[in-house]
Amino acid sequence: MPIAAMQAKMDDPAATNATSPPPIAYDVPILPISDRAAYLARVHYGVMAPLLALTLVTFSARLYVRTWPVWRVGWDDALVALGFLFSVATFALLCFEMFPSPRLITFAQATQAIMLAYIAIPVWVIAMTCIKISVALTLLKRFHPLTYTTRWWRPLMLFLIAVQLAYFAANMVYNFSKCRPLVAAWDMSTPDAACYTSRTDFIFSLTGSVINITTDVALSVSPLVAVLWRLRRPLPERILVCCLTLVGLLASGASIAKAVVVAQWTPELPPEELDSWAMAVSIATWTVAEQLIAVFGACSPALKGPIERGLARFGIELSPKMAPPDIGYIVDPTTVGRRSLQDGNGTGDGKTMYETEEMTSKASS
């Protein structure tokens, strides 16, 4: 019986409330893994493994800059570390969905894969909540002194944190109340099961996608609008800083791609026209990509110094070696004729968080 057919059976009240489900051969290979599902599994490993390695390098760079030569670890660093660990856990849980070659799998294998994928949902929510709150705390802590004319900065960051926490709570409640008993969410043979319909799942997933995309865009674009482009820095350096800041938009792209795949999972389609396993693999790929790119974006400020030094070895200087005293100041058209010593690191030295990371990295090298 294909997975889509089993899901359709669950959505049928007469079927889900049956007290005597038909016997299932758990150890007999009966569920087909299509050529497309196998191909997408190979793509998953081929793309996610290098992305995981790249994210690990970026995460390690952030930890190095924050711990050496001066210990400057804060709550934002602890949260992004938790987010990265839960992202790796999500990747591991979803690996059980991946079958790189076409084959028949047993009902027991399918049940195990669906169970672990279901467990991956709250793990994913925890990871994304930690990552986004970490980014918001970083922006709130390091950019707030620079935005004395931007009154909406602090309320916006606190609002985004509140939205993410509310989505976290709603997602947890929904997933743990989806089926009664809960085991019916992954074991299609559970008797007397009552679950939400696929249509309800689709609406909730679409709502979550809108929230994820909106918060990703807000966290990526708001510092660019409020602070970064107004810094008195050379144009090439400002372009680099803006590019590192906008990395988070790639996570939005992954969220959009995942939402498109979910939208194609139409419950009205007959089971023979819906390759549900291939679609599940595709959703898993975009889910992991979204998490890892989000971690990469959260840790991207630590890359400014290494990138500048690497380009300097090829004769490309993004910023002058001797910076003028006010190079870190913001041009404020409302206070022409006076200068405010504002900084992005809470030390009063007029440096943004990117400059601070770079100076710390240089001091340790």
Secondary structure, 3 states (H helix, E strand, C coil): CCHHHHHHHHHCHHHHCCCCCCCCCCCCEEEEECHHHHHHHHHHHHHHHHHHHHHHHHHHHHHHHHHCCCCCCCHHHHHHHHHHHHHHHHHHHHHHHCCCCCEEEEHHHHHHHHHHHHHHHHHHHHHHHHHHHHHHHHHHHHHHHHCCCCCCHHHHHHHHHHHHHHHHHHHHHHHHCCEECHHHHCCCCCCCCEECCHHHHHHHHHHHHHHHHHHHHHHHHHHHHHCHHHECCCHHHHHHHHHHHCCHHHHHHHHHHHHHHHHHCCCCCCHHHCCHHHHHHHHHHHHHHHHHHHHHHHHHHHHHHHHHHHHHCCCCCCCCCCCCCCCCCECCHHHCCCCCCCCCCCCCCCCCHHHHHHHHHHHHC
